Amino acid sequence: MTIRPVAPPGAPCWVDLWTSDVEGSRHFYTELFGWRAEEPSPEFGGYFMFTRAEIPIAGAMGEMGETPADNTWKPYFASDDIERTLQLAAEHGATLRQPAVAIGDLGQQAVITDPAGAVTGIWQPDSFPGFTVIHEHATPSFVAINVRDYHTEIAFYRRVFAWDPLEEENDGHHYAGYMDLVSDRPIAGVGDEDESLAPEESPQWTIFWQCDDVGTSVAKLRALGGTVIAEPTDGGLGRIAHVADPSGARFCLFSSKVK
């Protein structure tokens, strides 16, 4: 387990779900991970939080007006100057989806589409730092993305979010891991193993949720109506299963080799 009072600038600090089935998602994730689904906030369009032992873990909301939910998870990266981060993002190939807006006294958020086409959030904290517990069962472990143009993507995150990742190349594939400064473990990654992407499909971030036992979590997910996209396998970082919730939102169940 790693406890961070606040994420350093550039690090993943929050994730949220845009779901077409709010009640179904509230049931699915509370049963799968043992979370509590807090009450929606009318002042924030029905947005609500999932908590674990009273600690915020993730957010979620349903359709926004006439805009249908796309059933995806989205990460937010921390910024200590959100307007400057947005300026840098625009200069280096991002498209603005939502300008910076204050969320009460919690902080400011913005949303961009990065050069690879991935929807990415930015969070400048005030009273709310985002998630503070990682690398423990039912908490975030890391976020990752595979893209077609690795070099452009990693250059973007270097320039905009000041990443200094560990990079490696193996059999023609590239990977960059952004390390958590507290635990010295990966917290975000960019790779170019994009074989699973359809020709017109835009890459998207995947949230890896830490599990004590991936097999047990996969069995529970199936019983709750989720889908297993790829069965559990052992990789360089640990055991991973690619899955989706009943509405189609994809994520990974992950058990790290590092305890």
N, C-alpha and C positions, 0 to 999 in steps of 0.2 A: 504494500500500500504506500502511496505517496500523497502527502497533504501539502497543497499549495495555497497559502492565504490569497494570493493573486497570481495570475499567469503573467509571465514576462511578455513584453511587446513582441508580436510575431508568433506566439504560441497559440495552439487551439485552446479556447477558453469556454466554449459553450457549443451545444448542438441542439437543433430542434427539428421537429417532424411536422410536415405539412400533409395532413391526412384527409381523405375523403370520408372516413368513418371515425368520427371522434369517439363515440361511445365504444365502438369495437376496439379501437386502439387503446383506450383507457383500460379496458378489461385485459386485452392481450398482454400488454407490457407489465401491468401489475402482477399478473399471474406468472409470466415468464421470468421476471427478474426480482419479484418481491418488492417492487416499488409501490409508492402511494401516489395516486393521481389527485392532485390538489384541485380545488374548485376553480373554474374558469373566471377570468377577470373581464367583466363587461367593458371596462374603460380601455382595455387593450384588445378589443375585438374577439373576446372569448379565449385568448391565449391562456394556457395553464401550464403548470410545472409538474413534472414527476420528481418525487423526492425519495430518498433512501435514508432511513434512520434520521428523518427530518432535515436532511441535507439535500439541496437542489442538485439534480443529476442532469435533467434535460427539459426542454420545453416542447410544446405541441400546440397546434391550432388546426381548425377546419378550414373550409372554403371561405374565401374573402369576397363577399358580395357575389357578383356574377362570375368571379374568377374561380374555376374549379381547381381543387387541390391536385397536385401531381404525385402525391404519395412518395415523397423523398425525404431523406434526412439531410440536413445542411449543417456544416461546421461554421463556427465563428472564430476568427483570429483576433487576438488582442492588439489594441493600438493605444498609445498614450497621446495621440493627436490625430483624430479620425479624419479631419479635413485634409491634413497633410498626406495621410495614407491614401485618401481618395484621389488627391492630385497626382501622387506617384503612380497609382494604379492606372489612371487615365493616360498618363504619359507613356506607360509601358504596355499598353494594349488591352486594358480591361474596358468593359462597358458598364456604365452605371445602371443598376436596376432600381435601387432605392437610395435616395440621398440620406445623409446623416439626419437622424431624428432622435430627439430626447424621449426616453421611455421613463416618464416620471422623474424621480431622483435616482433611478437605478443606473443609468448610463445612457450612452448614445449608440445607436446601431445604424449600419448601412449594409447594402447588399450589392455585390458586383457580379458580373460574369467575367471570369478570368480569360486569358488568351486561348486556353484550350476549350472554352465553352462551359466550364464548370461554375455552377452557382455557388458563391462563396460569401459568407457574412463577415462583417467587421464589427467589433465591439470595443468601445471605450468605456471602461467601468467608472462608476461613481460609487454608489453604495452597494452595488451588486457586482461581485467579481466574476460570476459564472460558476462553473463547477470547481470545487476545491479538492475533491478526492478522486484520484485516478489509480489505475493498476490494482484494483481490488474487485472481487466478484460483483458483477452488476454495475460497474462504473466504466467510464471510457478508458480504453487503453491507448489507442491512437487512431488517427484518421489517415487515409491513404487514397491515392488516385493513380490510375494508369492513363497515359496520354499518348497521342501520336507524335507530338513534337516535344520530346523530353527537354531538349536544351533550351527552347523558348520558355517552357513552363518553369523550369528551375531557375532560370535567369530572372523571371518575373518575381518569384518569391524571394530571391536574394535582394533584389532592388527595392521592392515595395515593403516587405516585412523583415528585411535585414537577416534573413536566414543565413547560417553558415553550416550547411549540412555535411554529413559524411557521405561521400559518393563512392560508388563501386560499379564495375562493369563485369558482366559474366555472360559468356556465350552470345555476345552482341547486344545484350539487354543492359540498360542503365537503371540505377536506383540511387536515390538520395534520401537519407534519413535525417530529419531534424530532431535533435536530441533534447529531452527534458533536462533542464539544468539542475533540478533537484535530485532526480533519481538516476540521471545519466542513462536513460533508456529512451528509445524512439518514441516520439509523441506525434509525429507526422511524417509522411513519406510520399515521394513522387517517383513513379516508374514508367517504363514504356512497354510493358507487357500488355499490349492493347489488342491481342488476338480475339478477345471476347466481344469487342465492340463491333456493332453492325456498321456498315459503310457510312450511314448518315447519322449515327448515334453520337451525341455529345458525351464526353466523359463526365463522370460525377464522382464526388467524394464518397467514400465508404467509411462508416463509423465501425470501429472494432470494439465490441463490448467484451470486457474481461469476464471469463467464466472459470469457476473452480474445476469444472469438468465439461468439456465441450459436448461429449456424447450424451451426457445427462440433459444438458440444455437443449440439444437438438431433439431429443425424444419429447421433451416437454413442449417445444415449439410445434412439432408435428401434431401433438394432441390438441393444441390450441388452434389449429387450422393454418399454421404457417407453412411455408414452402421451403424445401431444401434445394438450393440451386446447385451446390457442389458439396458432396459429402465431406466430412472431416478428413483433413490430411495434415501431415506434419511438414512444416516448412522451416526456414532459417530462424524465424523468431519464435515459433511455437506451433500449436495445433490450431487449425482454422477451419471453419465451416462457413460457406457463403449461403445466406438464407434470405427470406423475405417474410414480412408479416402478411396477414390475410388480405390486406388491401394492395399489396405489391411493393411496399417500401423495403428496399434492400439494405442489408447490413451484414456484419460478420460476427460470429461467435468465436472467441479467441481465448486460448490458454497459453500464457507466456511461458517460455522455458526458464525465465528468470523469476525466482520466488523471493 
